[in-house]
Amino acid sequence: MASPSTSSLSFKAPSIQSTRTSQVLRKPLSFQPISFGRFQSSKNLRLQISCAAKPETVQKVSDIVREQLALSADTALTAESKFSALGADSLDTVEIVMALEEKFNISVEEADAQNITTIQEAADLIEDLAQKKPAA
């Protein structure tokens, strides 16, 4: 005969440290281990939430993408538009990144450049790099 067993579930509130830097608000969140009776999760998860790039940055990136890919004016571009869906190959993506570097006077590391797949990702990276750039 099976005997009933009890389980307990406990949550620990994450500590939220909020720091405001320029125009971007970042909130690192840490999740504490969760106890399930005699079982305990040992994974610590980190999540970082960032606000999106300014609309004018997204628009400038869209203009550069439209020019580099020779897209017609009636081609719809959104922040979520993927370069590959617009017909860009790897060489086109390199040319887009080079045009962005020139336009925004920034330097994009190769590892970062390989992670850019959408207009929004490019705009977010530009604002992040511009924020880190030392004042002239």
N, CA, C and O atoms as a GROMACS GRO file, in nm:
protein
  544
    1MET      N    1   0.085  -0.118   0.000
    1MET     CA    2   0.000   0.000   0.000
    1MET      C    3   0.089   0.124   0.000
    1MET      O    4   0.184   0.133   0.077
    2ALA      N    5   0.057   0.219  -0.086
    2ALA     CA    6   0.137   0.341  -0.096
    2ALA      C    7   0.101   0.436   0.016
    2ALA      O    8  -0.016   0.451   0.052
    3SER      N    9   0.202   0.500   0.071
    3SER     CA   10   0.177   0.596   0.177
    3SER      C   11   0.192   0.737   0.121
    3SER      O   12   0.280   0.762   0.040
    4PRO      N   13   0.106   0.827   0.163
    4PRO     CA   14   0.115   0.965   0.112
    4PRO      C   15   0.242   1.033   0.161
    4PRO      O   16   0.286   1.011   0.274
    5SER      N   17   0.300   1.114   0.075
    5SER     CA   18   0.419   1.189   0.116
    5SER      C   19   0.392   1.338   0.098
    5SER      O   20   0.304   1.378   0.022
    6THR      N   21   0.465   1.416   0.169
    6THR     CA   22   0.447   1.560   0.160
    6THR      C   23   0.568   1.623   0.094
    6THR      O   24   0.680   1.574   0.105
    7SER      N   25   0.544   1.730   0.026
    7SER     CA   26   0.652   1.808  -0.037
    7SER      C   27   0.634   1.952   0.003
    7SER      O   28   0.523   2.000   0.026
    8SER      N   29   0.744   2.019   0.010
    8SER     CA   30   0.734   2.161   0.040
    8SER      C   31   0.804   2.238  -0.072
    8SER      O   32   0.896   2.188  -0.136
    9LEU      N   33   0.759   2.356  -0.091
    9LEU     CA   34   0.814   2.442  -0.194
    9LEU      C   35   0.844   2.577  -0.131
    9LEU      O   36   0.756   2.638  -0.070
   10SER      N   37   0.967   2.622  -0.143
   10SER     CA   38   1.000   2.751  -0.085
   10SER      C   39   1.068   2.838  -0.190
   10SER      O   40   1.146   2.789  -0.271
   11PHE      N   41   1.038   2.964  -0.187
   11PHE     CA   42   1.095   3.061  -0.279
   11PHE      C   43   1.170   3.166  -0.200
   11PHE      O   44   1.127   3.206  -0.091
   12LYS      N   45   1.280   3.211  -0.254
   12LYS     CA   46   1.352   3.323  -0.194
   12LYS      C   47   1.342   3.439  -0.291
   12LYS      O   48   1.370   3.426  -0.410
   13ALA      N   49   1.304   3.552  -0.239
   13ALA     CA   50   1.290   3.671  -0.324
   13ALA      C   51   1.426   3.711  -0.379
   13ALA      O   52   1.523   3.720  -0.304
   14PRO      N   53   1.434   3.736  -0.509
   14PRO     CA   54   1.562   3.779  -0.567
   14PRO      C   55   1.595   3.921  -0.524
   14PRO      O   56   1.507   4.005  -0.508
   15SER      N   57   1.723   3.945  -0.505
   15SER     CA   58   1.764   4.082  -0.474
   15SER      C   59   1.781   4.155  -0.606
   15SER      O   60   1.850   4.107  -0.696
   16ILE      N   61   1.719   4.268  -0.617
   16ILE     CA   62   1.725   4.345  -0.741
   16ILE      C   63   1.808   4.469  -0.716
   16ILE      O   64   1.776   4.552  -0.630
   17GLN      N   65   1.915   4.481  -0.792
   17GLN     CA   66   1.998   4.600  -0.784
   17GLN      C   67   1.974   4.677  -0.913
   17GLN      O   68   2.002   4.627  -1.022
   18SER      N   69   1.926   4.795  -0.900
   18SER     CA   70   1.897   4.875  -1.019
   18SER      C   71   2.000   4.985  -1.033
   18SER      O   72   2.027   5.060  -0.938
   19THR      N   73   2.058   4.994  -1.151
   19THR     CA   74   2.153   5.101  -1.178
   19THR      C   75   2.110   5.172  -1.304
   19THR      O   76   2.075   5.108  -1.403
   20ARG      N   77   2.113   5.301  -1.301
   20ARG     CA   78   2.073   5.379  -1.418
   20ARG      C   79   2.199   5.440  -1.477
   20ARG      O   80   2.270   5.516  -1.412
   21THR      N   81   2.224   5.405  -1.601
   21THR     CA   82   2.341   5.456  -1.670
   21THR      C   83   2.294   5.524  -1.798
   21THR      O   84   2.241   5.459  -1.888
   22SER      N   85   2.313   5.651  -1.804
   22SER     CA   86   2.274   5.729  -1.921
   22SER      C   87   2.127   5.703  -1.952
   22SER      O   88   2.041   5.730  -1.869
   23GLN      N   89   2.098   5.650  -2.072
   23GLN     CA   90   1.960   5.627  -2.113
   23GLN      C   91   1.916   5.482  -2.093
   23GLN      O   92   1.799   5.451  -2.114
   24VAL      N   93   2.006   5.394  -2.053
   24VAL     CA   94   1.974   5.252  -2.045
   24VAL      C   95   1.954   5.212  -1.900
   24VAL      O   96   2.036   5.245  -1.814
   25LEU      N   97   1.847   5.143  -1.873
   25LEU     CA   98   1.818   5.093  -1.739
   25LEU      C   99   1.840   4.943  -1.739
   25LEU      O  100   1.777   4.871  -1.815
   26ARG      N  101   1.930   4.897  -1.654
   26ARG     CA  102   1.961   4.754  -1.646
   26ARG      C  103   1.929   4.705  -1.506
   26ARG      O  104   1.963   4.770  -1.407
   27LYS      N  105   1.864   4.592  -1.498
   27LYS     CA  106   1.829   4.534  -1.369
   27LYS      C  107   1.876   4.390  -1.365
   27LYS      O  108   1.811   4.301  -1.420
   28PRO      N  109   1.992   4.365  -1.300
   28PRO     CA  110   2.035   4.226  -1.287
   28PRO      C  111   1.947   4.153  -1.186
   28PRO      O  112   1.917   4.206  -1.080
   29LEU      N  113   1.906   4.034  -1.220
   29LEU     CA  114   1.822   3.955  -1.131
   29LEU      C  115   1.894   3.824  -1.100
   29LEU      O  116   1.947   3.760  -1.191
   30SER      N  117   1.897   3.785  -0.975
   30SER     CA  118   1.954   3.656  -0.936
   30SER      C  119   1.843   3.572  -0.877
   30SER      O  120   1.762   3.620  -0.798
   31PHE      N  121   1.839   3.447  -0.916
   31PHE     CA  122   1.740   3.356  -0.862
   31PHE      C  123   1.811   3.258  -0.770
   31PHE      O  124   1.911   3.197  -0.809
   32GLN      N  125   1.759   3.243  -0.650
   32GLN     CA  126   1.820   3.157  -0.549
   32GLN      C  127   1.773   3.013  -0.570
   32GLN      O  128   1.670   2.989  -0.633
   33PRO      N  129   1.849   2.916  -0.517
   33PRO     CA  130   1.808   2.776  -0.530
   33PRO      C  131   1.669   2.754  -0.471
   33PRO      O  132   1.632   2.817  -0.372
   34ILE      N  133   1.595   2.665  -0.531
   34ILE     CA  134   1.460   2.633  -0.485
   34ILE      C  135   1.463   2.495  -0.421
   34ILE      O  136   1.523   2.402  -0.475
   35SER      N  137   1.400   2.484  -0.307
   35SER     CA  138   1.398   2.357  -0.234
   35SER      C  139   1.266   2.286  -0.259
   35SER      O  140   1.159   2.344  -0.237
   36PHE      N  141   1.272   2.161  -0.304
   36PHE     CA  142   1.154   2.078  -0.322
   36PHE      C  143   1.164   1.961  -0.224
   36PHE      O  144   1.207   1.852  -0.262
   37GLY      N  145   1.126   1.985  -0.100
   37GLY     CA  146   1.138   1.879  -0.001
   37GLY      C  147   1.284   1.841   0.018
   37GLY      O  148   1.364   1.922   0.063
   38ARG      N  149   1.318   1.718  -0.016
   38ARG     CA  150   1.457   1.675   0.000
   38ARG      C  151   1.539   1.698  -0.126
   38ARG      O  152   1.659   1.674  -0.127
   39PHE      N  153   1.474   1.745  -0.233
   39PHE     CA  154   1.546   1.777  -0.356
   39PHE      C  155   1.570   1.927  -0.362
   39PHE      O  156   1.483   2.006  -0.327
   40GLN      N  157   1.686   1.965  -0.406
   40GLN     CA  158   1.717   2.108  -0.414
   40GLN      C  159   1.785   2.138  -0.547
   40GLN      O  160   1.876   2.067  -0.589
   41SER      N  161   1.739   2.241  -0.612
   41SER     CA  162   1.801   2.285  -0.737
   41SER      C  163   1.927   2.363  -0.703
   41SER      O  164   1.924   2.454  -0.619
   42SER      N  165   2.036   2.328  -0.767
   42SER     CA  166   2.162   2.398  -0.738
   42SER      C  167   2.197   2.501  -0.844
   42SER      O  168   2.304   2.561  -0.839
   43LYS      N  169   2.108   2.521  -0.940
   43LYS     CA  170   2.136   2.616  -1.047
   43LYS      C  171   2.107   2.758  -1.003
   43LYS      O  172   2.000   2.787  -0.949
   44ASN      N  173   2.202   2.847  -1.025
   44ASN     CA  174   2.180   2.990  -1.004
   44ASN      C  175   2.166   3.052  -1.142
   44ASN      O  176   2.257   3.043  -1.224
   45LEU      N  177   2.054   3.114  -1.167
   45LEU     CA  178   2.029   3.175  -1.297
   45LEU      C  179   2.045   3.325  -1.288
   45LEU      O  180   2.008   3.386  -1.187
   46ARG      N  181   2.099   3.387  -1.394
   46ARG     CA  182   2.109   3.532  -1.400
   46ARG      C  183   2.034   3.579  -1.523
   46ARG      O  184   2.042   3.519  -1.630
   47LEU      N  185   1.962   3.684  -1.506
   47LEU     CA  186   1.886   3.743  -1.613
   47LEU      C  187   1.910   3.892  -1.611
   47LEU      O  188   1.907   3.954  -1.505
   48GLN      N  189   1.935   3.950  -1.728
   48GLN     CA  190   1.956   4.094  -1.733
   48GLN      C  191   1.857   4.152  -1.833
   48GLN      O  192   1.849   4.107  -1.948
   49ILE      N  193   1.784   4.251  -1.789
   49ILE     CA  194   1.684   4.315  -1.873
   49ILE      C  195   1.738   4.451  -1.915
   49ILE      O  196   1.779   4.530  -1.830
   50SER      N  197   1.736   4.478  -2.043
   50SER     CA  198   1.783   4.607  -2.094
   50SER      C  199   1.673   4.672  -2.176
   50SER      O  200   1.597   4.604  -2.245
   51CYS      N  201   1.666   4.802  -2.170
   51CYS     CA  202   1.572   4.874  -2.252
   51CYS      C  203   1.623   4.877  -2.395
   51CYS      O  204   1.743   4.869  -2.419
   52ALA      N  205   1.533   4.889  -2.488
   52ALA     CA  206   1.569   4.891  -2.630
   52ALA      C  207   1.636   5.022  -2.668
   52ALA      O  208   1.627   5.122  -2.596
   53ALA      N  209   1.703   5.018  -2.782
   53ALA     CA  210   1.771   5.137  -2.834
   53ALA      C  211   1.670   5.246  -2.869
   53ALA      O  212   1.552   5.220  -2.887
   54LYS      N  213   1.721   5.368  -2.877
   54LYS     CA  214   1.636   5.481  -2.912
   54LYS      C  215   1.579   5.463  -3.053
   54LYS      O  216   1.646   5.406  -3.139
   55PRO      N  217   1.457   5.511  -3.076
   55PRO     CA  218   1.396   5.498  -3.209
   55PRO      C  219   1.480   5.562  -3.320
   55PRO      O  220   1.485   5.510  -3.432
   56GLU      N  221   1.547   5.674  -3.289
   56GLU     CA  222   1.628   5.738  -3.394
   56GLU      C  223   1.749   5.653  -3.432
   56GLU      O  224   1.793   5.656  -3.547
   57THR      N  225   1.803   5.578  -3.336
   57THR     CA  226   1.914   5.487  -3.368
   57THR      C  227   1.865   5.373  -3.456
   57THR      O  228   1.931   5.336  -3.553
   58VAL      N  229   1.749   5.318  -3.422
   58VAL     CA  230   1.690   5.211  -3.503
   58VAL      C  231   1.664   5.262  -3.645
   58VAL      O  232   1.688   5.190  -3.741
   59GLN      N  233   1.615   5.385  -3.658
   59GLN     CA  234   1.587   5.442  -3.790
   59GLN      C  235   1.716   5.459  -3.871
   59GLN      O  236   1.718   5.428  -3.990
   60LYS      N  237   1.822   5.508  -3.808
   60LYS     CA  238   1.950   5.525  -3.878
   60LYS      C  239   2.004   5.390  -3.924
   60LYS      O  240   2.056   5.379  -4.036
   61VAL      N  241   1.993   5.289  -3.839
   61VAL     CA  242   2.038   5.155  -3.877
   61VAL      C  243   1.954   5.104  -3.994
   61VAL      O  244   2.008   5.046  -4.089
   62SER      N  245   1.823   5.126  -3.989
   62SER     CA  246   1.735   5.085  -4.098
   62SER      C  247   1.775   5.151  -4.229
   62SER      O  248   1.778   5.087  -4.334
   63ASP      N  249   1.806   5.280  -4.223
   63ASP     CA  250   1.848   5.353  -4.344
   63ASP      C  251   1.976   5.294  -4.402
   63ASP      O  252   1.988   5.279  -4.524
   64ILE      N  253   2.071   5.261  -4.316
   64ILE     CA  254   2.198   5.203  -4.362
   64ILE      C  255   2.174   5.065  -4.423
   64ILE      O  256   2.231   5.033  -4.527
   65VAL      N  257   2.091   4.983  -4.358
   65VAL     CA  258   2.060   4.850  -4.411
   65VAL      C  259   1.992   4.862  -4.547
   65VAL      O  260   2.026   4.789  -4.640
   66ARG      N  261   1.897   4.954  -4.558
   66ARG     CA  262   1.826   4.975  -4.685
   66ARG      C  263   1.925   5.014  -4.795
   66ARG      O  264   1.916   4.964  -4.907
   67GLU      N  265   2.019   5.103  -4.763
   67GLU     CA  266   2.117   5.148  -4.861
   67GLU      C  267   2.215   5.036  -4.898
   67GLU      O  268   2.242   5.015  -5.017
   68GLN      N  269   2.267   4.965  -4.799
   68GLN     CA  270   2.367   4.860  -4.825
   68GLN      C  271   2.308   4.743  -4.904
   68GLN      O  272   2.378   4.682  -4.986
   69LEU      N  273   2.182   4.712  -4.880
   69LEU     CA  274   2.119   4.600  -4.949
   69LEU      C  275   2.041   4.644  -5.072
   69LEU      O  276   1.976   4.562  -5.138
   70ALA      N  277   2.046   4.774  -5.103
   70ALA     CA  278   1.976   4.830  -5.219
   70ALA      C  279   1.828   4.791  -5.219
   70ALA      O  280   1.774   4.746  -5.320
   71LEU      N  281   1.764   4.809  -5.103
   71LEU     CA  282   1.622   4.776  -5.089
   71LEU      C  283   1.538   4.893  -5.138
   71LEU      O  284   1.574   5.009  -5.120
   72SER      N  285   1.426   4.862  -5.199
   72SER     CA  286   1.337   4.968  -5.248
   72SER      C  287   1.268   5.036  -5.130
   72SER      O  288   1.263   4.982  -5.020
   73ALA      N  289   1.217   5.155  -5.156
   73ALA     CA  290   1.151   5.234  -5.051
   73ALA      C  291   1.026   5.165  -4.997
   73ALA      O  292   0.986   5.189  -4.884
   74ASP      N  293   0.964   5.078  -5.078
   74ASP     CA  294   0.842   5.012  -5.033
   74ASP      C  295   0.870   4.882  -4.956
   74ASP      O  296   0.776   4.817  -4.911
   75THR      N  297   0.996   4.844  -4.941
   75THR     CA  298   1.031   4.727  -4.860
   75THR      C  299   1.016   4.765  -4.713
   75THR      O  300   1.082   4.857  -4.663
   76ALA      N  301   0.930   4.692  -4.644
   76ALA     CA  302   0.903   4.720  -4.503
   76ALA      C  303   1.021   4.674  -4.417
   76ALA      O  304   1.064   4.559  -4.426
   77LEU      N  305   1.071   4.764  -4.335
   77LEU     CA  306   1.177   4.732  -4.239
   77LEU      C  307   1.126   4.762  -4.099
   77LEU      O  308   1.072   4.869  -4.073
   78THR      N  309   1.145   4.666  -4.010
   78THR     CA  310   1.111   4.686  -3.870
   78THR      C  311   1.235   4.655  -3.787
   78THR      O  312   1.334   4.605  -3.839
   79ALA      N  313   1.228   4.684  -3.660
   79ALA     CA  314   1.341   4.655  -3.571
   79ALA      C  315   1.371   4.505  -3.568
   79ALA      O  316   1.485   4.465  -3.546
   80GLU      N  317   1.269   4.423  -3.589
   80GLU     CA  318   1.286   4.278  -3.585
   80GLU      C  319   1.328   4.219  -3.719
   80GLU      O  320   1.348   4.098  -3.729
   81SER      N  321   1.342   4.302  -3.823
   81SER     CA  322   1.382   4.252  -3.955
   81SER      C  323   1.518   4.185  -3.948
   81SER      O  324   1.616   4.244  -3.901
   82LYS      N  325   1.522   4.060  -3.994
   82LYS     CA  326   1.649   3.985  -3.996
   82LYS      C  327   1.722   4.014  -4.126
   82LYS      O  328   1.661   4.020  -4.234
   83PHE      N  329   1.853   4.033  -4.116
   83PHE     CA  330   1.934   4.061  -4.234
   83PHE      C  331   1.919   3.948  -4.336
   83PHE      O  332   1.906   3.975  -4.456
   84SER      N  333   1.920   3.825  -4.291
   84SER     CA  334   1.910   3.710  -4.382
   84SER      C  335   1.776   3.710  -4.456
   84SER      O  336   1.770   3.674  -4.574
   85ALA      N  337   1.668   3.749  -4.388
   85ALA     CA  338   1.536   3.754  -4.452
   85ALA      C  339   1.529   3.865  -4.556
   85ALA      O  340   1.445   3.861  -4.646
   86LEU      N  341   1.617   3.963  -4.543
   86LEU     CA  342   1.621   4.074  -4.640
   86LEU      C  343   1.713   4.041  -4.757
   86LEU      O  344   1.730   4.123  -4.848
   87GLY      N  345   1.773   3.922  -4.755
   87GLY     CA  346   1.859   3.879  -4.864
   87GLY      C  347   2.007   3.902  -4.842
   87GLY      O  348   2.086   3.887  -4.935
   88ALA      N  349   2.046   3.938  -4.721
   88ALA     CA  350   2.187   3.965  -4.692
   88ALA      C  351   2.264   3.834  -4.671
   88ALA      O  352   2.217   3.743  -4.602
   89ASP      N  353   2.382   3.826  -4.732
   89ASP     CA  354   2.471   3.715  -4.704
   89ASP      C  355   2.578   3.764  -4.606
   89ASP      O  356   2.569   3.876  -4.557
   90SER      N  357   2.678   3.681  -4.578
   90SER     CA  358   2.778   3.719  -4.478
   90SER      C  359   2.858   3.841  -4.520
   90SER      O  360   2.894   3.924  -4.436
   91LEU      N  361   2.888   3.854  -4.649
   91LEU     CA  362   2.961   3.971  -4.698
   91LEU      C  363   2.877   4.098  -4.682
   91LEU      O  364   2.929   4.203  -4.644
   92ASP      N  365   2.747   4.088  -4.711
   92ASP     CA  366   2.657   4.203  -4.692
   92ASP      C  367   2.655   4.246  -4.545
   92ASP      O  368   2.655   4.365  -4.514
   93THR      N  369   2.652   4.148  -4.456
   93THR     CA  370   2.649   4.178  -4.313
   93THR      C  371   2.777   4.250  -4.270
   93THR      O  372   2.772   4.343  -4.191
   94VAL      N  373   2.891   4.206  -4.323
   94VAL     CA  374   3.018   4.273  -4.293
   94VAL      C  375   3.014   4.418  -4.343
   94VAL      O  376   3.058   4.509  -4.273
   95GLU      N  377   2.960   4.439  -4.462
   95GLU     CA  378   2.950   4.574  -4.518
   95GLU      C  379   2.855   4.662  -4.435
   95GLU      O  380   2.880   4.781  -4.417
   96ILE      N  381   2.747   4.602  -4.386
   96ILE     CA  382   2.654   4.676  -4.300
   96ILE      C  383   2.725   4.719  -4.172
   96ILE      O  384   2.713   4.834  -4.130
   97VAL      N  385   2.798   4.627  -4.111
   97VAL     CA  386   2.871   4.659  -3.986
   97VAL      C  387   2.974   4.769  -4.012
   97VAL      O  388   2.988   4.860  -3.930
   98MET      N  389   3.045   4.761  -4.123
   98MET     CA  390   3.144   4.864  -4.156
   98MET      C  391   3.078   5.001  -4.175
   98MET      O  392   3.132   5.102  -4.130
   99ALA      N  393   2.962   5.003  -4.240
   99ALA     CA  394   2.889   5.129  -4.258
   99ALA      C  395   2.841   5.184  -4.124
   99ALA      O  396   2.842   5.305  -4.103
  100LEU      N  397   2.798   5.095  -4.035
  100LEU     CA  398   2.754   5.138  -3.901
  100LEU      C  399   2.871   5.196  -3.822
  100LEU      O  400   2.856   5.297  -3.753
  101GLU      N  401   2.987   5.131  -3.832
  101GLU     CA  402   3.107   5.181  -3.763
  101GLU      C  403   3.142   5.322  -3.811
  101GLU      O  404   3.175   5.409  -3.731
  102GLU      N  405   3.134   5.342  -3.941
  102GLU     CA  406   3.167   5.472  -3.998
  102GLU      C  407   3.064   5.578  -3.958
  102GLU      O  408   3.100   5.689  -3.919
  103LYS      N  409   2.937   5.544  -3.968
  103LYS     CA  410   2.829   5.639  -3.938
  103LYS      C  411   2.829   5.682  -3.791
  103LYS      O  412   2.811   5.800  -3.760
  104PHE      N  413   2.850   5.586  -3.700
  104PHE     CA  414   2.840   5.614  -3.557
  104PHE      C  415   2.977   5.634  -3.490
  104PHE      O  416   2.984   5.655  -3.370
  105ASN      N  417   3.084   5.627  -3.569
  105ASN     CA  418   3.220   5.648  -3.519
  105ASN      C  419   3.250   5.554  -3.402
  105ASN      O  420   3.295   5.596  -3.295
  106ILE      N  421   3.224   5.425  -3.425
  106ILE     CA  422   3.248   5.322  -3.324
  106ILE      C  423   3.332   5.211  -3.387
  106ILE      O  424   3.355   5.209  -3.507
  107SER      N  425   3.378   5.120  -3.303
  107SER     CA  426   3.450   5.002  -3.350
  107SER      C  427   3.380   4.879  -3.294
  107SER      O  428   3.368   4.863  -3.173
  108VAL      N  429   3.335   4.791  -3.384
  108VAL     CA  430   3.263   4.670  -3.343
  108VAL      C  431   3.359   4.552  -3.349
  108VAL      O  432   3.420   4.525  -3.453
  109GLU      N  433   3.372   4.481  -3.237
  109GLU     CA  434   3.457   4.362  -3.232
  109GLU      C  435   3.397   4.254  -3.321
  109GLU      O  436   3.276   4.247  -3.340
  110GLU      N  437   3.484   4.169  -3.376
  110GLU     CA  438   3.439   4.064  -3.467
  110GLU      C  439   3.337   3.971  -3.401
  110GLU      O  440   3.238   3.932  -3.464
  111ALA      N  441   3.361   3.936  -3.275
  111ALA     CA  442   3.267   3.848  -3.204
  111ALA      C  443   3.129   3.911  -3.192
  111ALA      O  444   3.028   3.843  -3.206
  112ASP      N  445   3.125   4.042  -3.165
  112ASP     CA  446   2.997   4.113  -3.156
  112ASP      C  447   2.931   4.122  -3.293
  112ASP      O  448   2.809   4.106  -3.305
  113ALA      N  449   3.011   4.147  -3.396
  113ALA     CA  450   2.957   4.161  -3.532
  113ALA      C  451   2.890   4.031  -3.578
  113ALA      O  452   2.790   4.036  -3.649
  114GLN      N  453   2.944   3.918  -3.538
  114GLN     CA  454   2.887   3.790  -3.578
  114GLN      C  455   2.754   3.761  -3.510
  114GLN      O  456   2.678   3.677  -3.557
  115ASN      N  457   2.726   3.830  -3.401
  115ASN     CA  458   2.601   3.809  -3.328
  115ASN      C  459   2.488   3.900  -3.374
  115ASN      O  460   2.375   3.886  -3.327
  116ILE      N  461   2.516   3.993  -3.464
  116ILE     CA  462   2.413   4.085  -3.511
  116ILE      C  463   2.334   4.018  -3.622
  116ILE      O  464   2.389   3.984  -3.727
  117THR      N  465   2.205   3.998  -3.599
  117THR     CA  466   2.120   3.936  -3.701
  117THR      C  467   1.999   4.021  -3.736
  117THR      O  468   1.936   4.000  -3.840
  118THR      N  469   1.966   4.119  -3.651
  118THR     CA  470   1.850   4.204  -3.677
  118THR      C  471   1.887   4.352  -3.663
  118THR      O  472   1.993   4.385  -3.610
  119ILE      N  473   1.800   4.437  -3.711
  119ILE     CA  474   1.819   4.582  -3.699
  119ILE      C  475   1.822   4.622  -3.552
  119ILE      O  476   1.904   4.705  -3.513
  120GLN      N  477   1.735   4.563  -3.471
  120GLN     CA  478   1.731   4.595  -3.327
  120GLN      C  479   1.860   4.557  -3.258
  120GLN      O  480   1.912   4.634  -3.177
  121GLU      N  481   1.914   4.439  -3.289
  121GLU     CA  482   2.040   4.397  -3.228
  121GLU      C  483   2.153   4.492  -3.264
  121GLU      O  484   2.238   4.524  -3.180
  122ALA      N  485   2.155   4.538  -3.389
  122ALA     CA  486   2.257   4.633  -3.432
  122ALA      C  487   2.242   4.765  -3.357
  122ALA      O  488   2.341   4.821  -3.310
  123ALA      N  489   2.119   4.815  -3.345
  123ALA     CA  490   2.094   4.942  -3.276
  123ALA      C  491   2.131   4.931  -3.127
  123ALA      O  492   2.190   5.024  -3.071
  124ASP      N  493   2.096   4.820  -3.064
  124ASP     CA  494   2.130   4.800  -2.923
  124ASP      C  495   2.281   4.798  -2.903
  124ASP      O  496   2.332   4.858  -2.808
  125LEU      N  497   2.352   4.728  -2.992
  125LEU     CA  498   2.497   4.721  -2.982
  125LEU      C  499   2.560   4.858  -3.002
  125LEU      O  500   2.654   4.894  -2.931
  126ILE      N  501   2.509   4.935  -3.097
  126ILE     CA  502   2.562   5.070  -3.123
  126ILE      C  503   2.548   5.156  -2.999
  126ILE      O  504   2.643   5.224  -2.959
  127GLU      N  505   2.431   5.156  -2.937
  127GLU     CA  506   2.411   5.238  -2.818
  127GLU      C  507   2.499   5.191  -2.702
  127GLU      O  508   2.550   5.272  -2.626
  128ASP      N  509   2.516   5.060  -2.690
  128ASP     CA  510   2.603   5.007  -2.585
  128ASP      C  511   2.747   5.050  -2.608
  128ASP      O  512   2.814   5.092  -2.514
  129LEU      N  513   2.796   5.040  -2.731
  129LEU     CA  514   2.934   5.080  -2.762
  129LEU      C  515   2.952   5.231  -2.749
  129LEU      O  516   3.056   5.277  -2.701
  130ALA      N  517   2.853   5.308  -2.791
  130ALA     CA  518   2.862   5.454  -2.781
  130ALA      C  519   2.867   5.497  -2.635
  130ALA      O  520   2.935   5.593  -2.600
  131GLN      N  521   2.795   5.427  -2.550
  131GLN     CA  522   2.793   5.458  -2.407
  131GLN      C  523   2.928   5.427  -2.343
  131GLN      O  524   2.973   5.500  -2.255
  132LYS      N  525   2.992   5.320  -2.387
  132LYS     CA  526   3.121   5.279  -2.331
  132LYS      C  527   3.238   5.360  -2.388
  132LYS      O  528   3.346   5.362  -2.330
  133LYS      N  529   3.214   5.426  -2.501
  133LYS     CA  530   3.321   5.500  -2.568
  133LYS      C  531   3.364   5.618  -2.482
  133LYS      O  532   3.279   5.694  -2.435
  134PRO      N  533   3.496   5.635  -2.462
  134PRO     CA  534   3.543   5.748  -2.381
  134PRO      C  535   3.513   5.881  -2.450
  134PRO      O  536   3.517   5.891  -2.573
  135ALA      N  537   3.483   5.981  -2.370
  135ALA     CA  538   3.453   6.114  -2.425
  135ALA      C  539   3.580   6.171  -2.488
  135ALA      O  540   3.690   6.158  -2.434
  136ALA      N  541   3.562   6.235  -2.604
  136ALA     CA  542   3.678   6.289  -2.676
  136ALA      C  543   3.720   6.423  -2.621
  136ALA      O  544   3.816   6.482  -2.670
   0.00000   0.00000   0.00000
